[in-house]
Amino acid sequence: MTSYLRSWLYSGTSQAEPTQPSVPTLQTISPQASDDEEDGEATETEHDADLPPAFPALNSAQRVQNTQSPRVLTDSQLMPPPPIPSLAVRQPGVPDTKGNSLAVPPTTTKPPPKPSKKAGKVALAPGHSPLDWAALKSSGADLRGVETLMRIPPSVLKQHNKRDDAWSAFNGKVYNMTAYIPFHPGGEKELMRVAGRDGTKLFASTHAWVNVDFMLDQCLVGFLIPEPTSS
Ligand code: HEM
């Protein structure tokens, strides 16, 4: 048995190319006990009987691969290290190349803007919120103060310029604003600026987004017409 293996092993290595080891094919070798006895090598067989088989097998692919030395990468072939994150190198108060710094934002160091003298929203009295106005509108209360819609010339409109009788025209429609005055978010004073006259321009320059036709629909009293000529 041993002589058989030895002859097989040596004949295999002598034929193989040392620089290009070919992957050997695996073979199944069945023991032939009767052959050993016939060759007269009984003592040698008894001596090798306790030897474990070679592992990996002598003709295994692992043994062929291990003959090659591992490939070592050069410095230029290695993966470059990641760049240092910019946040880590930033100093408080010192701007980086992009002008970013950890300084306190300039907006917090500026004094707050002075309150504008322009008219703004006013505090409405309790019970005069936009929702309260909506409730009053839909309550069925008479907010017009007139029996029918009328054609209203500027001279007639002019007569309704008091706090308790305030009419104004917006986009050709005349509204009785009296009931709305305490509900106006911009205050009574601002609203009274257009009492008794056409307020279209001032209204549009103040808050063009407000839908006056919806807000005062229950206050409509008529339509603005040109002053009739006396002839
Ligand atoms: C009868 C017609 C008018 C109605 C229905 C009306 C309605 C409103 C509404 C709903 C707001 C709140 C707007 C918002 O929160 O964005 C407002 C604000 C205001 N309104 Fe009028 N308005 C009328 C006429 C006028 C007029 C003629 C003036 C005169 C300048 C005026 C001056 C203002 C001002 C100054 C504010 C506050 C703006 C602000 O700071 O937000 N409004 N009005």
Residues whose N, C-alpha, C, O or C-beta is under 5 A from the ligand:
A	BS01	HEM	A119 G120 K121 M177 P185 G186 E190 L191 V194 G199 L202 F203 T206 V210 V212 M215
